[in-house]
Amino acid sequence: MSSVTLSATPKGNGFQATITYANGVGISSAESYPTKAEAISAAAMKLLDMPERLEAFDAADADI
């Protein structure tokens, strides 16, 4: 089963957004956000901007 994790980690005086896929690939934002909620929202928006990554979930599940 495919999965993705959205997280926020401390960076400077804010939080960095991170998207982590089940295969271990992670993408972190260059900028920091004032709150965890804003960082996680930014990660979600970035994920939606990469439809090919979402399509890969369907392809991986079809191979099972």
For each residue, the residues with C-beta under 8 A, 3 or more apart:
1: 22 61
2: 21 22 56 57 60 61
3: 21 22
4: 19 20 21 22 47 57
5: 18 19 20
6: 17 18 19 40 43 44 47
7: 17 18 20 40 43
8: 15 16 17 18 33 36 37 39 40 43
9: 15 16 18
10: 14 15 16
11: 14 15 16 32
12: 32
13: 32
14: 10 11 32 33 34 35 39
15: 8 9 10 11 32 33 34 35 36 38 39
16: 8 9 10 11 28 29 31 32 33 39
17: 6 7 8 28 29 33 39 40 42 43 46
18: 5 6 7 8 9 26 27 28 29 43
19: 4 5 6 26 27 28 43 46 47
20: 4 5 7 24 25 26 27
21: 2 3 4 24 25 26 53
22: 1 2 3 4
23:
24: 20 21
25: 20 21
26: 18 19 20 21
27: 18 19 20 46
28: 16 17 18 19
29: 16 17 18 32 33 39 42 43 46
30:
31: 16 42
32: 11 12 13 14 15 16 29 39
33: 8 14 15 16 17 29 38 39 42
34: 14 15 38
35: 14 15 38 39
36: 8 15 39 40
37: 8 40 41
38: 15 33 34 35 41 42
39: 8 14 15 16 17 29 32 33 35 36 42 43
40: 6 7 8 17 36 37 43 44
41: 37 38 44 45
42: 17 29 31 33 38 39 45 46
43: 6 7 8 17 18 19 29 39 40 46 47
44: 6 40 41 47 48
45: 41 42 48 49
46: 17 19 27 29 42 43 49 50
47: 4 6 19 43 44 50 53 54
48: 44 45 51 54
49: 45 46
50: 46 47 53 54
51: 48 54 55
52: 55 56
53: 21 47 50 56 57
54: 47 48 50 51 57 58
55: 51 52 58 59
56: 2 52 53 59 60
57: 2 4 53 54 60 61
58: 54 55 61 62
59: 55 56 62 63
60: 2 56 57 63 64
61: 1 2 57 58 64
62: 58 59
63: 59 60
64: 60 61
